Amino acid sequence: MTDPQNPEIVEYVEPTEAELKARKKRNVAIALGLAGFMFLVFMLLLYKYGYLSI
């Protein structure tokens, strides 16, 4: 019986090229979404405190 607090890695599976490309695309999409959200919050704060008028 193995200890659930200290699992042993039995086998490492090397990701394929397709999986690596998909991971990179997913990471770029997450980064762009996060940057867009941060920009939106920044603009809303500027508007709220009167530094930006629309």
C-alpha positions in Angstrom: 0.0 0.0 0.0 1.4 3.4 -0.9 1.2 6.5 1.2 -1.2 9.0 -0.3 0.8 11.9 1.2 3.9 10.7 -0.6 3.0 9.2 -4.0 5.7 7.6 -6.1 5.9 8.4 -9.7 5.9 5.1 -11.5 6.0 6.2 -15.1 6.5 9.5 -16.9 4.8 9.9 -20.2 6.5 12.3 -22.6 3.9 14.7 -24.2 3.7 14.5 -28.0 4.3 17.5 -30.3 0.5 17.9 -30.8 0.0 18.0 -27.0 2.8 20.6 -26.6 1.3 22.8 -29.3 -2.1 22.6 -27.7 -0.7 23.4 -24.3 1.1 26.5 -25.7 -2.0 27.7 -27.5 -4.0 27.2 -24.3 -1.4 29.1 -22.3 -1.4 32.0 -24.7 -5.2 32.2 -24.6 -5.2 32.2 -20.8 -2.5 34.9 -20.8 -4.4 37.1 -23.3 -7.6 36.7 -21.3 -5.9 37.6 -18.1 -4.3 40.7 -19.6 -7.6 41.8 -21.1 -9.3 41.4 -17.7 -6.6 43.4 -16.0 -6.9 46.1 -18.7 -10.6 46.3 -18.2 -10.3 46.6 -14.4 -7.6 49.3 -14.8 -9.8 51.3 -17.1 -12.8 50.9 -14.8 -10.7 52.2 -11.9 -9.5 55.2 -13.9 -13.1 56.0 -14.8 -14.4 55.5 -11.2 -11.8 57.9 -9.8 -12.3 60.5 -12.5 -9.0 60.2 -14.4 -10.8 59.0 -17.5 -13.9 60.5 -19.0 -15.9 58.9 -21.7 
